[in-house]
Amino acid sequence: MRYVTSIRTPRAALVLAALVVSIPVATGQQATAPVVALVGVNVIPMDRERVLDNHTLVVRDGVIAELGPAATVKPPEGALVVQARGKYVIPGLAEMHGHLQGADTALGERILELNALYGVATLRNMQGHPAHLALRDRVNRRELLGPRLYTAGPALGGSVKTADEAVKAVTEQKQAGFDLLKIQEGMSRPVFDAMADAAHRQKIPFAGHVPADVGLERALEARYASVDHLDGYVEALVPPGAQADLKNAGFFGSAVVGQVDLSRLDKIVADTKTAGTAVVPTETLIEHFFTPAPIESLFAKPALRYLPAEMVAGWEKQKRSFMSGTGNVPEPQRERLYELRRTIIRKLQDGGVRLVLGADSPQVLNVPGAAIHHELALMVKAGLTPYEALASGTRNVAAYFGTLDSSGTVERGKRADLIVLERNPLGDIAGTEDRFGVFVNGRWVPRAEIDRRLAALAR
């Protein structure tokens, strides 16, 4: 076993959050947000590593309408003026491997709201359901507070047994309006080949896991849009002829880490770059599954109160089962996996591969939104600079989706998906957690409203 999927939970009752009077909202359809001017803010535009000190940023109709030095750009008449001297603004972040939990619309709404309140402006849903198409449309119409949503269809894995079934699934998901295909474990090589051919013909990307029968080399040759979890990378470092069972390689290669040949890594990185395949490491997922820390302390984390009790109880059961089974490995082996993954991530970054940020939330201990900030810290721990880690969640994501003309950086004419921070994250990546407010789909949500909404979601 390499991966454990999220446990679905029954529909959770939601408590409606109180809304601040500065942002008028109509029932069902959000009312037009006022023009908002951030005055005196320091801008981290993410076009390159720099800070623009003491600027005024004006948001109108969901777009950055004005941006320039505070001495020359004045708030428009009637604007909501936010004094932001000493604050820092960055683009909204992305969760590139998230989940909305099946047909449970109320839980999906909760997940979307949590992501938004933590500054996640883009969510790629990696195991879809037809109900998620409606959620995507409601977010686009600004009926829901949530990130811009891209959604895969139902996962394609071992349950797809034949080439004909694969082609049928690709066709149905494309026609239904899903944005991409999610590849899961268990798919055979002939079925994968038929799936990939059909996907390319129908111009729908595919991404996710690398089935053991397919392997990383073939996955890159087939032009995955992204490989998630670094799936297949450890196995690909094992040289041919080694005495290793690559079809039973443990948790993301944990059983074969002692047999890797790091001299193979440069070619694997070059092949990833040539394929144009992005990589979503999800280090938070690996850490939370594999950590031997006491379970009682892990499940005492305050952010867990924002999720249904049934979901959290299911996670605890998964964690205990994992640690008594697949995850029960000697500490040196576990530490070697951690270090190897960090080496791969740094090499991919240095080799020009597009790293994109994802935490796999909600998943064991990964609370939507909160997990992304932990993922940033783990990217820095892997050797990325704070700027490189931020790029993986901002401009790299826009480049992945082909939307750099409208998102991914803080520039005039770009979408107002922004996080306003109390301190500079370029000096300390933990600064992303200290939110003064967020813009979601052009709507300003100040810290007071963030706190009220989170309190309303808490158990």
N, C-alpha and C positions, 0 to 999 in steps of 0.2 A: 504494500500500500504506500502510495506517495502522498496522498491527499485525502482529507475528509471533507465532504461537502457540508454546508450549513444545514442545521436542523430547522425545518419549518415549524412555525408555532401557530396556534389558533389566533384568530383575529383579536387584536388588543384594543381595548377602549382608549380613546384619545381624549385628553382634556384640552379644551380650546384655550389658547394663550390670550392674555389681554394685549391689546394693540395700543401703541403710543399714539397720542393725538396728533403728533407732527406728521404722521403718515396716514392719510385718509384711505380707508379700505371699504369697499362695498361688499355686500354679501355675494358670494360666488365669484364674481368678476372683480379683480382688484381695480380700484379707481386709479386714475392717472396720478402718478407720483409727482410731487412738486419738483421744480428745479432746485438742485442742491449744490452748494458751493463749499468745498473744503478750503479753508483759508490758512495759509502759513504751513502747509504740509510739505514734508520732504518726500520726493518722488523717487522710487526705485523702479525705473521704467522697464528693466529686464530686456532691453535691446542689446545692452552690454553692461558690464559691471560698473555702475556709477550711481551717484545720488544727486538729484536736483534739489537743492536746498530752497526752502521758503517759497513754495509755489501756491497758486490758486488753481484748483481743479473744479470745473463746473460740469455737472451731469444734467442733461436734458433729454427726455424721451428715451432713456435707457442707454445713452451714448455719451462719451466724454466730448462735450461741445467746446470747451475752452481749457487750455492748460498753458500756464506760463508763470513767470515771476510774479509774486504777490504785489510787487510795486507797480506792475503794469496791467495785470488782469484783475479786474474788480468784479465782485459778485453782481449778477444782474438784479434789476429791481424786482422785488417780490420773491427772491430766492430764499430757501431755507439755508441760512449761513451757519456752518459748523466750524467753530474755531479749533484748528488742528495744529497749532504751532507746536513743534517738537515731535509730532507724530510722523509715521512713515506709511506710505501707501505702496502696495504691491498688487499685481494681478491676482484675481481669485485663483485658488488652487484646483487641482483635479484629483479625483479618485478614479483611476483607470482600471481598477478591478474591484468593482462593487457589486452588490446584489440587492434586489428588491423583494425577495422572498415570495415568489409564486403569486397566487391569486389574491392574497391578503392585501386589499387596497388600503385599508387603514394603516397597516404596518408599513406599506410602501410610502404612504404620506409622511409617516413619522420618520422614516429613514431619509427621505428627501429633506425634510425640515432640519433634522440634525446636521446633515451635511452642510446645508446652507448656513446655519448658525455658527458653524466652525470655519466658514470661509471657503467651502468647496463650491466652486462655480460650475464645474463640469463633472458629470458622473457617467462612466461607461459601465453599464449594467451587464454583467458577464454570465448571466443565466436567466434568460428572459421567459416571459409568459405573455399571452395576448393582452392581459390586463395592463401590462406595462406600456403598451402603445397608447392607451388612453391617458395614463399618467404623463407620458411625454408630451402629449398634446395640451394637457391642462397646464403644465409648467410653461410651455411656449405661449399660451394665452394669458399667462400671469394670474391664473386662478389659484395656483399653489405656490407657496414659498419653497423653492427648491432649485437645485442646479440644473443647467442645461443637460438634457438626458439623451444619451445614445444607448440603444439597447440591442443586445444579441437576442436571438431566439432561444428556444429550448436547446439544451446541450446535446451535441452529437458525439456519441461515444460508442461503447460496446453494444448498446441496444440496436445500433444500426448494423445489420448483419450482411447486407448485400449491396452491390454497386447500384442496383436499381433503387433500393431504399434510400441510399445516399443522395442520388440525383433528385428523387422525389422530395426529400427533406429540404434540400437546397432551394428547389423551385418554390415550395410552399412558403418557406421563410422569407424568401425574396418578395414574393407576391403579397405576403401579409404586411410588409413594410418594415421589417426588422432591419437594423443598420449593419449588422454583421452576424457571423456564425461563431458559436462557441464550440471549440473542439475539446473533448473530454478524453479521459483515459479509456483504453479497451478497444479502440477502433483498429481493425486490421489494416495492413498495408494496401491490399487491393481496394478495400472500401474507401480508405483515405484518398487514394489516387483518383477514384471516380468522383469523390466529393470535391477535391481540389480542382479538377477539370471543369466540373459543373459550376463551381463558384467563380472561376475566372471567366467562363463564358457569360455568366449572368451578372458579372461585375459586382459581386458582394464579397467583402473581405472576410477572412476567417482568422481566428486568433485563439490563444489559450494554452492548453496543455499540449505536450508532445507525446502521443501514444508510444509505448515501448516498442511496438512492432513497426513504427514509422522511423523513429530516431531523429536526432537534431539535423543531421546532414540532409535528409530528405525534406524535413520541415522547411529548412532554409531554401532549398532548391525550389520548393513549391510556393515560396514567397508568403509565408505567414505575415499577417499584418503586425502581430506582436506575439512573442513567446512570453508567457506569464510564469512567474515563480522561479525563473531560471530553469524551468523544467527541461531536462535533457542535457544540460550543459555539463554537469558532473560526469554523467555517463559517457558523453562524447570525449572526455579527457582520458578515458580508459583506453589504452592502445589495443589494437587488434591482437588476438592471441593470448591476452591476459586471462587468467583463470577467474573470470567474474561472470556472474549471472545478471546480465543487464536488464532482464525482464523481471527480476526480483531484486532491484537495487536499493530497496529501503526507501525511507522518507526523503524524496528528492535527492537520491544518490548517497544517502548516509551510509549504506552498507558497502559501498565501493570506494570511499574516499581514500583508503590506503593504497589503491591501485592506480591512481591517476598519474598521468605524465604531463606536467605543466608545460613542457616544450610544445605540446599540441595546441596550446591556448591561442597563440598569435594567429594561427590559420583559422581557428574557429571564430575569432573576433573579426578577422578580415572577411570571412564568408558571411557573417551576420551583416556587416556593413554593406557588402556587395548586394545582398538580398534586399536591402532596404527595410529589414525587419526591426521593429522597435522591441525593447525588452522592458518588462514590468517586473522588477525583482520581488516585491512583496516580502521584504525582510521581516516586517512585523508579524506576518503569519508564521514564518519559520521560528522566530523567537518565542512567540506565545505558545506554540505547540510544544517546542522542544525544551523550554526552560524547566530546570528541576526545582525552581523556587516553590515554596510551600503553596499548595493550592488555595488554602484559606486566605493567605495574604494576597494572592493574585485576584481572587474574586471579591476582595474588599475594595476594589478600585471604585471611586465615587461615580465615574461616568457610566458605570453599568446600571445605575438607577434609571437611566433614560430609556432602557429597553425592557420589554415584558419579562416578568419573572420566569415564565416558562422557557423563554429563549436562553436566559442566563443559566437556568438549571440544566438545560440540555447541553450547553457548552461545558459546564462542569463535569457532566457525565462523560462527554467526549474526551475531555482532557485526562480524566482519570483512566479511561480505557486505553487511550493512546500511550500514556506513561507506563502502563503495565504491560503493553504489547510492543508495537512497532517502535515507540519512542524510548524503550528501555534499553539504552545503549551506554557503553562506558563513557565517562566524561571526556577522555582524550579524543574519542571518535566524534563526539558531538562538537567539541571545540574545533576540531579539524574541519568539520563541515562549515561551521561559521566562518573560519578564516579563509577557507577555499572560496566560499561565495563572495566574501569581500574582495578577494583578489580578482575574481571574474568581473565583478561590478566595476572595479577601478580600471581594469584592462579594457572593458567595453567602452567606458567613458573616454579613456585616452585614445581608443581606436576610432572615435567618431561615430559610434553606434548611438542611436537615439534612445536614451533611457527616459521612460515616462513613469510618473509616480503612481503607485497603487498599493493599497494596504490589505485588500481582500476583506472588506467590511460589508455587513456584519458577519463575523466569523469569530471563533473562539477568542474572547477578550478584546476583539477589535470593534470598538464602538464607532459607528458611522461618524465621520468628521474628525473626531478626536484621534482616531488611528492614523490619519494622514499626517498629523503633526509629529507623531512618533516615528512614522516612516521617514520623514525628512531628517530627523536626528540620526536614524540608522544609516541613511545615505551618506551623511557626513562621517559617521563612524567607519563606513566602508572606504573612506578616502576622498570623497567628493568635497569640494569647497562649499560653503553655504550658498554661494551664487550658483554653482553647478546643480546643487540639490534643488534650489528654487526653480531653476530653468527646467528641471525634469517635470515639475508640476505646473508650469505656465507656458512658456514659449515653445518648448518641445511638444507639448500636447497640441497646441494650435498647429504646429507644423505637421504633426501626425494626422490631424483631421483636415488639413488643407485650409485652415481658417486664419492664417496669420494676418490676412488683410483686415480682419475684424476683431481679433482677440489675441490673447497671449502676452501682450505688453501694455504698458500704460502710455497711451498716445492719443492725441486728438483724433476723433473719428472712430475709435475702438469702442467695443461694448463696455459698459460700466459694470463689469464683474470684478470687484476689488475688495481687498482687505486693508483696513486702516489699523496700524499697529502702534503700540505705545513706545516701541524701541526698534532699533535697527537690526533686522535679522541677518544682515551680512556680517555683523560682528559675532553674533550668537544665534544660531538657527532656532533656538528655543524662543526667540522673540516672536515667532509666528503664532505662538499660543496666547500672547498677551494682546487680545483684540480690543481696540477702541470702538470698532464698528465694522460692518460689512456692507457692500453693495451687492445685491443679488438681482440679476436681470434689471439693473438700473434702479432698484429700490434701496433706499438707505435704511439700514437696521442698526440703530445705535446700541451701545453696550447695555443700556438699561433695558431695552426691548429684548436683546439676546438673553439677558439674565431672566427676565419674566417668562419668556417662552421656554427656556430650559427648565425653569421651576415648574411650569405647567406640565411638562413631559415627564417629570420625575415621579418615581413610585414612592 
